[in-house]
Amino acid sequence: MRILITGASGNIGQAILRHFDATSGHRLSLASRKITDSPREGHTQSVYFDFDHLPESYPSLLQTDILFLLRPPHISDVATYFKPLIELCKKASLSHIVFLSVQGADKASFIPHAKIEKLILNSGIAYTFVRPGYFMQNLSTTLQEDICKNNRIYLPAGQAVFNWIDVEDIGLAIARILEHPGLHRNKVYTLTGSQNLSFQQAANYLTDTLQRKIQYISPNVFSFYYTKRKEGLTRDFILVMILLHFLPRFQTEPRIHPDFEQLTGKKPTTLQNFIANNKQYWQTKNPAQT
């Protein structure tokens, strides 16, 4: 099979590549905004693909059997970006789309992931929906600067609990799906860790590991919005952050699923171990802040 990986340079894409079995017989193509066809690691190549220029990206879809689809964080306009993409996939006669969704997408029809799932279902293309819990790596990416500079986690999540999962675990599970795609056609997997934890508990783990106080501050939605706008974040990105962190306050506690273990035969990483193994991401440069 010819498999096109979108988001190949990001955390998820790189985790998939680290765990994908090169002897599986499938050929991976890595989506790139630069037009190139240089082989990588023997079983992969870069192909041109750009969400902003879908007609020009059509040739890469024609050369694809299976599309691993990831929603770029800055894109929330499903009608503008994903509807034409799925239509191109139908024209190109793709046989399978593996979509990285989010836990609870089936119960939140207003979020972008749910709308994309619906587009794929309506297309008639075979699918696999992967719905992971809350990325542990959000602490080392989106929230990293605030932790390092201000010794805080600043989110409107209240005391809501989230199911935390390591991106490495997500990449491992997706690699197993892509290695044997026929076994996973028209199936949905919810990938969760073994714990539901609040951001206060995450801040406590960071405090214990880093040996400095990390505060958890839960502002109201308006304060959060204006603070993040002043920091330079886009409106759409802030709204997605609010959806992901504020709405769970009014939802039931996430269910812990066995899908990860069933797909991989392994236990998921715990948040405490993730923080202990990655503490270099949150080292402060200013000793006065400790």
Secondary structure, DSSP 8 states (H G I E B T S, - for coil): -EEEETTTTSHHHHHHHHHS-GGGS-EEEEEESS----EETTTEEEEE--GGGHHHHHHHHHT-SEEEEE--TT---HHHHHHHHHHHHHHTT--EEEEE--TTGGG-TTSHHHHHHHHHHHHT-EEEEEEE-EEGGGGGTTTHHHHHHHSEEE-S-TT-EEEEE-HHHHHHHHHHHHHSGGGGTTEEEEE--S-EEEHHHHHHHHHHHHTS--EEE---HHHHHHHHHHTT--HHHHHHHHHHHTGGGGS------SHHHHHHSS----HHHHHHHTGGGG--S-GGG-
